[in-house]
Amino acid sequence: MRDIPKAIAKSKLMQTHPEPSRGYELGEIPNLHSLIPMSQFNHKPIFALKSADGVVGAHFSKVLESKEIFDDIADKFMSNLNELA
C-alpha cells in the first residue's frame, strides 16, 4: 500500500497530467442502491434490467440513468487512455 502513491507519481499519466482533472475521480459515481445486487442476481448489466428482473417504481429512472453514467465513465476512460498513447 505504501508503494502505490510512488508508482502513481512515476506513471506516464502523472508525467503528462501532474494535476489530474475531475474526470479521474471515481468516487463521484452515484450510489445505485439495490440495483447493484439486482444486476448481479439477474446476471445482467444494470442498464439492461427490466420489470421482470424486479425493477419497480423509481428504480426505472435509475436504470436509465445508469447507462448514461457508465457511458460517461467509459468515454473518460478511453479519453485518458488516448492521452497516454
PyMOL Python script that loads the backbone (N, CA, C, O; Angstrom):
from pymol import cmd

cmd.read_pdbstr("""\
ATOM      1  N   MET A   1       0.816  -1.193   0.000  1.00  0.00           N
ATOM      2  CA  MET A   1       0.000   0.000   0.000  1.00  0.00           C
ATOM      3  C   MET A   1       0.863   1.262   0.000  1.00  0.00           C
ATOM      4  O   MET A   1       0.509   2.267  -0.618  1.00  0.00           O
ATOM      5  N   ARG A   2       1.984   1.201   0.691  1.00  0.00           N
ATOM      6  CA  ARG A   2       2.851   2.389   0.749  1.00  0.00           C
ATOM      7  C   ARG A   2       3.467   2.702  -0.612  1.00  0.00           C
ATOM      8  O   ARG A   2       3.792   3.857  -0.888  1.00  0.00           O
ATOM      9  N   ASP A   3       3.631   1.696  -1.462  1.00  0.00           N
ATOM     10  CA  ASP A   3       4.285   1.896  -2.759  1.00  0.00           C
ATOM     11  C   ASP A   3       3.341   2.448  -3.826  1.00  0.00           C
ATOM     12  O   ASP A   3       3.801   2.950  -4.852  1.00  0.00           O
ATOM     13  N   ILE A   4       2.051   2.366  -3.604  1.00  0.00           N
ATOM     14  CA  ILE A   4       1.092   2.809  -4.622  1.00  0.00           C
ATOM     15  C   ILE A   4       1.251   4.290  -4.960  1.00  0.00           C
ATOM     16  O   ILE A   4       1.333   4.615  -6.144  1.00  0.00           O
ATOM     17  N   PRO A   5       1.299   5.205  -3.992  1.00  0.00           N
ATOM     18  CA  PRO A   5       1.476   6.616  -4.361  1.00  0.00           C
ATOM     19  C   PRO A   5       2.758   6.874  -5.149  1.00  0.00           C
ATOM     20  O   PRO A   5       2.776   7.712  -6.051  1.00  0.00           O
ATOM     21  N   LYS A   6       3.835   6.153  -4.809  1.00  0.00           N
ATOM     22  CA  LYS A   6       5.090   6.319  -5.541  1.00  0.00           C
ATOM     23  C   LYS A   6       4.942   5.835  -6.976  1.00  0.00           C
ATOM     24  O   LYS A   6       5.431   6.479  -7.904  1.00  0.00           O
ATOM     25  N   ALA A   7       4.269   4.700  -7.163  1.00  0.00           N
ATOM     26  CA  ALA A   7       4.074   4.156  -8.510  1.00  0.00           C
ATOM     27  C   ALA A   7       3.214   5.093  -9.349  1.00  0.00           C
ATOM     28  O   ALA A   7       3.470   5.280 -10.539  1.00  0.00           O
ATOM     29  N   ILE A   8       2.203   5.677  -8.733  1.00  0.00           N
ATOM     30  CA  ILE A   8       1.352   6.627  -9.452  1.00  0.00           C
ATOM     31  C   ILE A   8       2.152   7.853  -9.853  1.00  0.00           C
ATOM     32  O   ILE A   8       2.025   8.343 -10.975  1.00  0.00           O
ATOM     33  N   ALA A   9       2.979   8.350  -8.935  1.00  0.00           N
ATOM     34  CA  ALA A   9       3.781   9.539  -9.222  1.00  0.00           C
ATOM     35  C   ALA A   9       4.760   9.295 -10.370  1.00  0.00           C
ATOM     36  O   ALA A   9       5.080  10.220 -11.117  1.00  0.00           O
ATOM     37  N   LYS A  10       5.236   8.061 -10.517  1.00  0.00           N
ATOM     38  CA  LYS A  10       6.178   7.721 -11.586  1.00  0.00           C
ATOM     39  C   LYS A  10       5.476   7.367 -12.893  1.00  0.00           C
ATOM     40  O   LYS A  10       6.132   7.249 -13.928  1.00  0.00           O
ATOM     41  N   SER A  11       4.175   7.199 -12.866  1.00  0.00           N
ATOM     42  CA  SER A  11       3.454   6.744 -14.051  1.00  0.00           C
ATOM     43  C   SER A  11       3.468   7.794 -15.156  1.00  0.00           C
ATOM     44  O   SER A  11       3.652   8.986 -14.910  1.00  0.00           O
ATOM     45  N   LYS A  12       3.266   7.313 -16.378  1.00  0.00           N
ATOM     46  CA  LYS A  12       3.215   8.214 -17.533  1.00  0.00           C
ATOM     47  C   LYS A  12       2.054   9.192 -17.393  1.00  0.00           C
ATOM     48  O   LYS A  12       2.157  10.339 -17.827  1.00  0.00           O
ATOM     49  N   LEU A  13       0.963   8.756 -16.799  1.00  0.00           N
ATOM     50  CA  LEU A  13      -0.199   9.619 -16.610  1.00  0.00           C
ATOM     51  C   LEU A  13       0.177  10.843 -15.785  1.00  0.00           C
ATOM     52  O   LEU A  13      -0.181  11.963 -16.150  1.00  0.00           O
ATOM     53  N   MET A  14       0.881  10.651 -14.697  1.00  0.00           N
ATOM     54  CA  MET A  14       1.243  11.782 -13.838  1.00  0.00           C
ATOM     55  C   MET A  14       2.306  12.650 -14.491  1.00  0.00           C
ATOM     56  O   MET A  14       2.392  13.843 -14.199  1.00  0.00           O
ATOM     57  N   GLN A  15       3.119  12.071 -15.371  1.00  0.00           N
ATOM     58  CA  GLN A  15       4.123  12.871 -16.077  1.00  0.00           C
ATOM     59  C   GLN A  15       3.452  13.782 -17.098  1.00  0.00           C
ATOM     60  O   GLN A  15       3.897  14.907 -17.324  1.00  0.00           O
ATOM     61  N   THR A  16       2.377  13.290 -17.715  1.00  0.00           N
ATOM     62  CA  THR A  16       1.692  14.097 -18.722  1.00  0.00           C
ATOM     63  C   THR A  16       0.601  14.965 -18.126  1.00  0.00           C
ATOM     64  O   THR A  16       0.244  15.991 -18.704  1.00  0.00           O
ATOM     65  N   HIS A  17       0.059  14.567 -16.966  1.00  0.00           N
ATOM     66  CA  HIS A  17      -1.025  15.306 -16.305  1.00  0.00           C
ATOM     67  C   HIS A  17      -0.746  15.392 -14.808  1.00  0.00           C
ATOM     68  O   HIS A  17      -1.382  14.682 -14.030  1.00  0.00           O
ATOM     69  N   PRO A  18       0.179  16.234 -14.390  1.00  0.00           N
ATOM     70  CA  PRO A  18       0.525  16.300 -12.968  1.00  0.00           C
ATOM     71  C   PRO A  18      -0.638  16.742 -12.082  1.00  0.00           C
ATOM     72  O   PRO A  18      -0.661  16.420 -10.894  1.00  0.00           O
ATOM     73  N   GLU A  19      -1.588  17.464 -12.632  1.00  0.00           N
ATOM     74  CA  GLU A  19      -2.775  17.878 -11.885  1.00  0.00           C
ATOM     75  C   GLU A  19      -3.982  17.180 -12.500  1.00  0.00           C
ATOM     76  O   GLU A  19      -4.589  17.713 -13.429  1.00  0.00           O
ATOM     77  N   PRO A  20      -4.346  15.988 -11.998  1.00  0.00           N
ATOM     78  CA  PRO A  20      -5.457  15.256 -12.606  1.00  0.00           C
ATOM     79  C   PRO A  20      -6.732  16.097 -12.665  1.00  0.00           C
ATOM     80  O   PRO A  20      -7.035  16.864 -11.752  1.00  0.00           O
ATOM     81  N   SER A  21      -7.457  15.933 -13.746  1.00  0.00           N
ATOM     82  CA  SER A  21      -8.736  16.631 -13.884  1.00  0.00           C
ATOM     83  C   SER A  21      -9.792  15.936 -13.035  1.00  0.00           C
ATOM     84  O   SER A  21      -9.560  14.845 -12.513  1.00  0.00           O
ATOM     85  N   ARG A  22     -10.938  16.563 -12.900  1.00  0.00           N
ATOM     86  CA  ARG A  22     -12.030  15.952 -12.142  1.00  0.00           C
ATOM     87  C   ARG A  22     -12.428  14.608 -12.728  1.00  0.00           C
ATOM     88  O   ARG A  22     -12.988  13.773 -12.018  1.00  0.00           O
ATOM     89  N   GLY A  23     -12.155  14.383 -13.989  1.00  0.00           N
ATOM     90  CA  GLY A  23     -12.535  13.140 -14.642  1.00  0.00           C
ATOM     91  C   GLY A  23     -11.893  11.895 -14.057  1.00  0.00           C
ATOM     92  O   GLY A  23     -12.350  10.785 -14.332  1.00  0.00           O
ATOM     93  N   TYR A  24     -10.839  12.051 -13.254  1.00  0.00           N
ATOM     94  CA  TYR A  24     -10.168  10.902 -12.670  1.00  0.00           C
ATOM     95  C   TYR A  24     -10.795  10.469 -11.342  1.00  0.00           C
ATOM     96  O   TYR A  24     -10.407   9.437 -10.795  1.00  0.00           O
ATOM     97  N   GLU A  25     -11.734  11.218 -10.824  1.00  0.00           N
ATOM     98  CA  GLU A  25     -12.304  10.936  -9.511  1.00  0.00           C
ATOM     99  C   GLU A  25     -13.445   9.936  -9.631  1.00  0.00           C
ATOM    100  O   GLU A  25     -14.576  10.308  -9.943  1.00  0.00           O
ATOM    101  N   LEU A  26     -13.144   8.672  -9.381  1.00  0.00           N
ATOM    102  CA  LEU A  26     -14.176   7.651  -9.482  1.00  0.00           C
ATOM    103  C   LEU A  26     -15.123   7.672  -8.291  1.00  0.00           C
ATOM    104  O   LEU A  26     -16.186   7.054  -8.348  1.00  0.00           O
ATOM    105  N   GLY A  27     -14.776   8.351  -7.236  1.00  0.00           N
ATOM    106  CA  GLY A  27     -15.629   8.427  -6.058  1.00  0.00           C
ATOM    107  C   GLY A  27     -16.915   9.181  -6.296  1.00  0.00           C
ATOM    108  O   GLY A  27     -17.793   9.184  -5.433  1.00  0.00           O
ATOM    109  N   GLU A  28     -17.053   9.819  -7.441  1.00  0.00           N
ATOM    110  CA  GLU A  28     -18.264  10.581  -7.720  1.00  0.00           C
ATOM    111  C   GLU A  28     -19.331   9.765  -8.443  1.00  0.00           C
ATOM    112  O   GLU A  28     -20.344  10.316  -8.875  1.00  0.00           O
ATOM    113  N   ILE A  29     -19.115   8.471  -8.576  1.00  0.00           N
ATOM    114  CA  ILE A  29     -20.131   7.621  -9.187  1.00  0.00           C
ATOM    115  C   ILE A  29     -21.305   7.544  -8.220  1.00  0.00           C
ATOM    116  O   ILE A  29     -21.122   7.183  -7.058  1.00  0.00           O
ATOM    117  N   PRO A  30     -22.503   7.878  -8.681  1.00  0.00           N
ATOM    118  CA  PRO A  30     -23.646   7.871  -7.762  1.00  0.00           C
ATOM    119  C   PRO A  30     -23.977   6.475  -7.255  1.00  0.00           C
ATOM    120  O   PRO A  30     -23.707   5.471  -7.913  1.00  0.00           O
ATOM    121  N   ASN A  31     -24.557   6.444  -6.093  1.00  0.00           N
ATOM    122  CA  ASN A  31     -24.980   5.187  -5.486  1.00  0.00           C
ATOM    123  C   ASN A  31     -26.217   4.678  -6.222  1.00  0.00           C
ATOM    124  O   ASN A  31     -27.225   5.378  -6.311  1.00  0.00           O
ATOM    125  N   LEU A  32     -26.135   3.478  -6.740  1.00  0.00           N
ATOM    126  CA  LEU A  32     -27.270   2.894  -7.459  1.00  0.00           C
ATOM    127  C   LEU A  32     -28.061   1.936  -6.561  1.00  0.00           C
ATOM    128  O   LEU A  32     -28.897   1.169  -7.038  1.00  0.00           O
ATOM    129  N   HIS A  33     -27.789   1.993  -5.286  1.00  0.00           N
ATOM    130  CA  HIS A  33     -28.532   1.272  -4.241  1.00  0.00           C
ATOM    131  C   HIS A  33     -28.768  -0.183  -4.601  1.00  0.00           C
ATOM    132  O   HIS A  33     -27.817  -0.894  -4.927  1.00  0.00           O
ATOM    133  N   SER A  34     -29.995  -0.639  -4.552  1.00  0.00           N
ATOM    134  CA  SER A  34     -30.304  -2.058  -4.718  1.00  0.00           C
ATOM    135  C   SER A  34     -30.181  -2.544  -6.156  1.00  0.00           C
ATOM    136  O   SER A  34     -30.347  -3.735  -6.416  1.00  0.00           O
ATOM    137  N   LEU A  35     -29.896  -1.651  -7.088  1.00  0.00           N
ATOM    138  CA  LEU A  35     -29.742  -2.098  -8.472  1.00  0.00           C
ATOM    139  C   LEU A  35     -28.484  -2.937  -8.670  1.00  0.00           C
ATOM    140  O   LEU A  35     -28.438  -3.783  -9.564  1.00  0.00           O
ATOM    141  N   ILE A  36     -27.476  -2.712  -7.854  1.00  0.00           N
ATOM    142  CA  ILE A  36     -26.236  -3.490  -7.979  1.00  0.00           C
ATOM    143  C   ILE A  36     -26.502  -4.962  -7.674  1.00  0.00           C
ATOM    144  O   ILE A  36     -26.221  -5.808  -8.523  1.00  0.00           O
ATOM    145  N   PRO A  37     -27.034  -5.306  -6.492  1.00  0.00           N
ATOM    146  CA  PRO A  37     -27.300  -6.730  -6.245  1.00  0.00           C
ATOM    147  C   PRO A  37     -28.361  -7.301  -7.189  1.00  0.00           C
ATOM    148  O   PRO A  37     -28.304  -8.482  -7.533  1.00  0.00           O
ATOM    149  N   MET A  38     -29.317  -6.488  -7.608  1.00  0.00           N
ATOM    150  CA  MET A  38     -30.327  -6.951  -8.552  1.00  0.00           C
ATOM    151  C   MET A  38     -29.659  -7.326  -9.878  1.00  0.00           C
ATOM    152  O   MET A  38     -30.004  -8.336 -10.491  1.00  0.00           O
ATOM    153  N   SER A  39     -28.720  -6.521 -10.305  1.00  0.00           N
ATOM    154  CA  SER A  39     -27.973  -6.778 -11.526  1.00  0.00           C
ATOM    155  C   SER A  39     -27.163  -8.073 -11.401  1.00  0.00           C
ATOM    156  O   SER A  39     -27.144  -8.892 -12.320  1.00  0.00           O
ATOM    157  N   GLN A  40     -26.509  -8.242 -10.278  1.00  0.00           N
ATOM    158  CA  GLN A  40     -25.708  -9.450 -10.057  1.00  0.00           C
ATOM    159  C   GLN A  40     -26.588 -10.691 -10.009  1.00  0.00           C
ATOM    160  O   GLN A  40     -26.256 -11.715 -10.607  1.00  0.00           O
ATOM    161  N   PHE A  41     -27.692 -10.606  -9.309  1.00  0.00           N
ATOM    162  CA  PHE A  41     -28.601 -11.750  -9.176  1.00  0.00           C
ATOM    163  C   PHE A  41     -29.147 -12.180 -10.536  1.00  0.00           C
ATOM    164  O   PHE A  41     -29.277 -13.373 -10.811  1.00  0.00           O
ATOM    165  N   ASN A  42     -29.465 -11.201 -11.386  1.00  0.00           N
ATOM    166  CA  ASN A  42     -30.055 -11.498 -12.693  1.00  0.00           C
ATOM    167  C   ASN A  42     -29.008 -11.676 -13.798  1.00  0.00           C
ATOM    168  O   ASN A  42     -29.360 -11.926 -14.951  1.00  0.00           O
ATOM    169  N   HIS A  43     -27.735 -11.548 -13.449  1.00  0.00           N
ATOM    170  CA  HIS A  43     -26.639 -11.716 -14.413  1.00  0.00           C
ATOM    171  C   HIS A  43     -26.805 -10.800 -15.623  1.00  0.00           C
ATOM    172  O   HIS A  43     -26.645 -11.219 -16.770  1.00  0.00           O
ATOM    173  N   LYS A  44     -27.129  -9.545 -15.338  1.00  0.00           N
ATOM    174  CA  LYS A  44     -27.326  -8.540 -16.378  1.00  0.00           C
ATOM    175  C   LYS A  44     -26.673  -7.236 -15.951  1.00  0.00           C
ATOM    176  O   LYS A  44     -26.543  -6.962 -14.758  1.00  0.00           O
ATOM    177  N   PRO A  45     -26.257  -6.421 -16.936  1.00  0.00           N
ATOM    178  CA  PRO A  45     -25.813  -5.082 -16.565  1.00  0.00           C
ATOM    179  C   PRO A  45     -26.988  -4.276 -16.015  1.00  0.00           C
ATOM    180  O   PRO A  45     -28.136  -4.540 -16.371  1.00  0.00           O
ATOM    181  N   ILE A  46     -26.721  -3.324 -15.177  1.00  0.00           N
ATOM    182  CA  ILE A  46     -27.777  -2.531 -14.549  1.00  0.00           C
ATOM    183  C   ILE A  46     -28.699  -1.921 -15.592  1.00  0.00           C
ATOM    184  O   ILE A  46     -29.919  -1.935 -15.430  1.00  0.00           O
ATOM    185  N   PHE A  47     -28.117  -1.382 -16.667  1.00  0.00           N
ATOM    186  CA  PHE A  47     -28.929  -0.692 -17.664  1.00  0.00           C
ATOM    187  C   PHE A  47     -29.793  -1.632 -18.504  1.00  0.00           C
ATOM    188  O   PHE A  47     -30.585  -1.165 -19.322  1.00  0.00           O
ATOM    189  N   ALA A  48     -29.656  -2.949 -18.318  1.00  0.00           N
ATOM    190  CA  ALA A  48     -30.481  -3.919 -19.053  1.00  0.00           C
ATOM    191  C   ALA A  48     -31.598  -4.512 -18.185  1.00  0.00           C
ATOM    192  O   ALA A  48     -32.367  -5.354 -18.649  1.00  0.00           O
ATOM    193  N   LEU A  49     -31.685  -4.073 -16.936  1.00  0.00           N
ATOM    194  CA  LEU A  49     -32.717  -4.610 -16.040  1.00  0.00           C
ATOM    195  C   LEU A  49     -34.115  -4.172 -16.473  1.00  0.00           C
ATOM    196  O   LEU A  49     -34.312  -3.056 -16.955  1.00  0.00           O
ATOM    197  N   LYS A  50     -35.062  -5.058 -16.295  1.00  0.00           N
ATOM    198  CA  LYS A  50     -36.470  -4.814 -16.657  1.00  0.00           C
ATOM    199  C   LYS A  50     -37.350  -5.115 -15.451  1.00  0.00           C
ATOM    200  O   LYS A  50     -36.868  -5.566 -14.412  1.00  0.00           O
ATOM    201  N   SER A  51     -38.638  -4.860 -15.602  1.00  0.00           N
ATOM    202  CA  SER A  51     -39.571  -5.125 -14.506  1.00  0.00           C
ATOM    203  C   SER A  51     -39.573  -6.609 -14.130  1.00  0.00           C
ATOM    204  O   SER A  51     -39.750  -6.944 -12.959  1.00  0.00           O
ATOM    205  N   ALA A  52     -39.379  -7.496 -15.100  1.00  0.00           N
ATOM    206  CA  ALA A  52     -39.330  -8.940 -14.812  1.00  0.00           C
ATOM    207  C   ALA A  52     -38.145  -9.306 -13.922  1.00  0.00           C
ATOM    208  O   ALA A  52     -38.133 -10.365 -13.294  1.00  0.00           O
ATOM    209  N   ASP A  53     -37.149  -8.420 -13.873  1.00  0.00           N
ATOM    210  CA  ASP A  53     -35.967  -8.651 -13.035  1.00  0.00           C
ATOM    211  C   ASP A  53     -36.144  -8.083 -11.630  1.00  0.00           C
ATOM    212  O   ASP A  53     -35.279  -8.265 -10.773  1.00  0.00           O
ATOM    213  N   GLY A  54     -37.255  -7.398 -11.392  1.00  0.00           N
ATOM    214  CA  GLY A  54     -37.522  -6.841 -10.075  1.00  0.00           C
ATOM    215  C   GLY A  54     -37.483  -5.329 -10.006  1.00  0.00           C
ATOM    216  O   GLY A  54     -37.617  -4.764  -8.920  1.00  0.00           O
ATOM    217  N   VAL A  55     -37.305  -4.657 -11.132  1.00  0.00           N
ATOM    218  CA  VAL A  55     -37.262  -3.193 -11.152  1.00  0.00           C
ATOM    219  C   VAL A  55     -38.680  -2.662 -10.957  1.00  0.00           C
ATOM    220  O   VAL A  55     -39.606  -3.050 -11.669  1.00  0.00           O
ATOM    221  N   VAL A  56     -38.834  -1.774  -9.987  1.00  0.00           N
ATOM    222  CA  VAL A  56     -40.143  -1.168  -9.701  1.00  0.00           C
ATOM    223  C   VAL A  56     -39.969   0.316  -9.397  1.00  0.00           C
ATOM    224  O   VAL A  56     -38.893   0.752  -8.987  1.00  0.00           O
ATOM    225  N   GLY A  57     -41.012   1.072  -9.595  1.00  0.00           N
ATOM    226  CA  GLY A  57     -41.063   2.473  -9.193  1.00  0.00           C
ATOM    227  C   GLY A  57     -39.912   3.319  -9.699  1.00  0.00           C
ATOM    228  O   GLY A  57     -39.597   3.330 -10.888  1.00  0.00           O
ATOM    229  N   ALA A  58     -39.289   4.032  -8.761  1.00  0.00           N
ATOM    230  CA  ALA A  58     -38.214   4.977  -9.090  1.00  0.00           C
ATOM    231  C   ALA A  58     -36.961   4.289  -9.626  1.00  0.00           C
ATOM    232  O   ALA A  58     -36.083   4.945 -10.185  1.00  0.00           O
ATOM    233  N   HIS A  59     -36.878   2.971  -9.458  1.00  0.00           N
ATOM    234  CA  HIS A  59     -35.717   2.262  -9.993  1.00  0.00           C
ATOM    235  C   HIS A  59     -35.623   2.397 -11.509  1.00  0.00           C
ATOM    236  O   HIS A  59     -34.525   2.373 -12.065  1.00  0.00           O
ATOM    237  N   PHE A  60     -36.773   2.539 -12.188  1.00  0.00           N
ATOM    238  CA  PHE A  60     -36.755   2.640 -13.648  1.00  0.00           C
ATOM    239  C   PHE A  60     -35.920   3.833 -14.111  1.00  0.00           C
ATOM    240  O   PHE A  60     -35.170   3.726 -15.081  1.00  0.00           O
ATOM    241  N   SER A  61     -36.046   4.960 -13.427  1.00  0.00           N
ATOM    242  CA  SER A  61     -35.253   6.127 -13.819  1.00  0.00           C
ATOM    243  C   SER A  61     -33.769   5.907 -13.532  1.00  0.00           C
ATOM    244  O   SER A  61     -32.920   6.375 -14.290  1.00  0.00           O
ATOM    245  N   LYS A  62     -33.446   5.202 -12.449  1.00  0.00           N
ATOM    246  CA  LYS A  62     -32.050   4.905 -12.128  1.00  0.00           C
ATOM    247  C   LYS A  62     -31.451   3.925 -13.138  1.00  0.00           C
ATOM    248  O   LYS A  62     -30.270   4.018 -13.474  1.00  0.00           O
ATOM    249  N   VAL A  63     -32.267   2.989 -13.619  1.00  0.00           N
ATOM    250  CA  VAL A  63     -31.801   2.057 -14.646  1.00  0.00           C
ATOM    251  C   VAL A  63     -31.418   2.839 -15.898  1.00  0.00           C
ATOM    252  O   VAL A  63     -30.357   2.601 -16.474  1.00  0.00           O
ATOM    253  N   LEU A  64     -32.262   3.760 -16.319  1.00  0.00           N
ATOM    254  CA  LEU A  64     -31.966   4.586 -17.493  1.00  0.00           C
ATOM    255  C   LEU A  64     -30.748   5.472 -17.251  1.00  0.00           C
ATOM    256  O   LEU A  64     -29.898   5.629 -18.127  1.00  0.00           O
ATOM    257  N   GLU A  65     -30.674   6.045 -16.059  1.00  0.00           N
ATOM    258  CA  GLU A  65     -29.557   6.921 -15.702  1.00  0.00           C
ATOM    259  C   GLU A  65     -28.236   6.150 -15.673  1.00  0.00           C
ATOM    260  O   GLU A  65     -27.189   6.705 -16.009  1.00  0.00           O
ATOM    261  N   SER A  66     -28.277   4.880 -15.276  1.00  0.00           N
ATOM    262  CA  SER A  66     -27.043   4.094 -15.171  1.00  0.00           C
ATOM    263  C   SER A  66     -26.344   3.965 -16.516  1.00  0.00           C
ATOM    264  O   SER A  66     -25.115   3.978 -16.576  1.00  0.00           O
ATOM    265  N   LYS A  67     -27.103   3.841 -17.590  1.00  0.00           N
ATOM    266  CA  LYS A  67     -26.498   3.746 -18.929  1.00  0.00           C
ATOM    267  C   LYS A  67     -25.693   5.012 -19.226  1.00  0.00           C
ATOM    268  O   LYS A  67     -24.573   4.933 -19.731  1.00  0.00           O
ATOM    269  N   GLU A  68     -26.252   6.158 -18.918  1.00  0.00           N
ATOM    270  CA  GLU A  68     -25.549   7.428 -19.131  1.00  0.00           C
ATOM    271  C   GLU A  68     -24.303   7.516 -18.246  1.00  0.00           C
ATOM    272  O   GLU A  68     -23.254   7.986 -18.686  1.00  0.00           O
ATOM    273  N   ILE A  69     -24.425   7.064 -17.011  1.00  0.00           N
ATOM    274  CA  ILE A  69     -23.296   7.101 -16.069  1.00  0.00           C
ATOM    275  C   ILE A  69     -22.148   6.262 -16.601  1.00  0.00           C
ATOM    276  O   ILE A  69     -21.010   6.728 -16.663  1.00  0.00           O
ATOM    277  N   PHE A  70     -22.446   5.008 -16.990  1.00  0.00           N
ATOM    278  CA  PHE A  70     -21.396   4.113 -17.453  1.00  0.00           C
ATOM    279  C   PHE A  70     -20.832   4.535 -18.803  1.00  0.00           C
ATOM    280  O   PHE A  70     -19.643   4.342 -19.057  1.00  0.00           O
ATOM    281  N   ASP A  71     -21.656   5.104 -19.670  1.00  0.00           N
ATOM    282  CA  ASP A  71     -21.163   5.627 -20.939  1.00  0.00           C
ATOM    283  C   ASP A  71     -20.174   6.771 -20.694  1.00  0.00           C
ATOM    284  O   ASP A  71     -19.131   6.848 -21.344  1.00  0.00           O
ATOM    285  N   ASP A  72     -20.507   7.653 -19.759  1.00  0.00           N
ATOM    286  CA  ASP A  72     -19.629   8.776 -19.434  1.00  0.00           C
ATOM    287  C   ASP A  72     -18.307   8.290 -18.853  1.00  0.00           C
ATOM    288  O   ASP A  72     -17.247   8.804 -19.210  1.00  0.00           O
ATOM    289  N   ILE A  73     -18.361   7.309 -17.966  1.00  0.00           N
ATOM    290  CA  ILE A  73     -17.135   6.755 -17.372  1.00  0.00           C
ATOM    291  C   ILE A  73     -16.274   6.124 -18.462  1.00  0.00           C
ATOM    292  O   ILE A  73     -15.060   6.328 -18.494  1.00  0.00           O
ATOM    293  N   ALA A  74     -16.903   5.354 -19.360  1.00  0.00           N
ATOM    294  CA  ALA A  74     -16.159   4.703 -20.441  1.00  0.00           C
ATOM    295  C   ALA A  74     -15.531   5.736 -21.369  1.00  0.00           C
ATOM    296  O   ALA A  74     -14.387   5.574 -21.794  1.00  0.00           O
ATOM    297  N   ASP A  75     -16.271   6.797 -21.686  1.00  0.00           N
ATOM    298  CA  ASP A  75     -15.733   7.853 -22.547  1.00  0.00           C
ATOM    299  C   ASP A  75     -14.522   8.525 -21.904  1.00  0.00           C
ATOM    300  O   ASP A  75     -13.518   8.766 -22.574  1.00  0.00           O
ATOM    301  N   LYS A  76     -14.613   8.827 -20.612  1.00  0.00           N
ATOM    302  CA  LYS A  76     -13.490   9.461 -19.910  1.00  0.00           C
ATOM    303  C   LYS A  76     -12.295   8.514 -19.843  1.00  0.00           C
ATOM    304  O   LYS A  76     -11.148   8.933 -20.003  1.00  0.00           O
ATOM    305  N   PHE A  77     -12.578   7.232 -19.604  1.00  0.00           N
ATOM    306  CA  PHE A  77     -11.513   6.234 -19.534  1.00  0.00           C
ATOM    307  C   PHE A  77     -10.778   6.153 -20.870  1.00  0.00           C
ATOM    308  O   PHE A  77      -9.548   6.163 -20.909  1.00  0.00           O
ATOM    309  N   MET A  78     -11.539   6.073 -21.968  1.00  0.00           N
ATOM    310  CA  MET A  78     -10.926   5.990 -23.298  1.00  0.00           C
ATOM    311  C   MET A  78     -10.149   7.267 -23.627  1.00  0.00           C
ATOM    312  O   MET A  78      -9.076   7.210 -24.229  1.00  0.00           O
ATOM    313  N   SER A  79     -10.690   8.404 -23.234  1.00  0.00           N
ATOM    314  CA  SER A  79     -10.000   9.675 -23.456  1.00  0.00           C
ATOM    315  C   SER A  79      -8.668   9.691 -22.712  1.00  0.00           C
ATOM    316  O   SER A  79      -7.652  10.120 -23.259  1.00  0.00           O
ATOM    317  N   ASN A  80      -8.675   9.228 -21.476  1.00  0.00           N
ATOM    318  CA  ASN A  80      -7.449   9.176 -20.678  1.00  0.00           C
ATOM    319  C   ASN A  80      -6.428   8.225 -21.309  1.00  0.00           C
ATOM    320  O   ASN A  80      -5.234   8.519 -21.346  1.00  0.00           O
ATOM    321  N   LEU A  81      -6.913   7.083 -21.804  1.00  0.00           N
ATOM    322  CA  LEU A  81      -6.002   6.127 -22.454  1.00  0.00           C
ATOM    323  C   LEU A  81      -5.403   6.727 -23.717  1.00  0.00           C
ATOM    324  O   LEU A  81      -4.212   6.563 -23.980  1.00  0.00           O
ATOM    325  N   ASN A  82      -6.214   7.413 -24.491  1.00  0.00           N
ATOM    326  CA  ASN A  82      -5.734   8.029 -25.721  1.00  0.00           C
ATOM    327  C   ASN A  82      -4.680   9.095 -25.439  1.00  0.00           C
ATOM    328  O   ASN A  82      -3.749   9.271 -26.226  1.00  0.00           O
ATOM    329  N   GLU A  83      -4.819   9.800 -24.334  1.00  0.00           N
ATOM    330  CA  GLU A  83      -3.839  10.819 -23.979  1.00  0.00           C
ATOM    331  C   GLU A  83      -2.500  10.195 -23.586  1.00  0.00           C
ATOM    332  O   GLU A  83      -1.455  10.835 -23.708  1.00  0.00           O
ATOM    333  N   LEU A  84      -2.530   8.954 -23.117  1.00  0.00           N
ATOM    334  CA  LEU A  84      -1.304   8.290 -22.731  1.00  0.00           C
ATOM    335  C   LEU A  84      -0.539   7.729 -23.924  1.00  0.00           C
ATOM    336  O   LEU A  84       0.667   7.497 -23.847  1.00  0.00           O
ATOM    337  N   ALA A  85      -1.249   7.514 -25.022  1.00  0.00           N
ATOM    338  CA  ALA A  85      -0.614   6.885 -26.207  1.00  0.00           C
ATOM    339  C   ALA A  85       0.377   7.801 -26.876  1.00  0.00           C
ATOM    340  O   ALA A  85       0.989   7.424 -27.875  1.00  0.00           O
TER     341      ALA A  85
END
""", "prot")
cmd.dss("prot")
cmd.show_as("cartoon", "prot")
cmd.util.cbc("prot")
cmd.orient("prot")
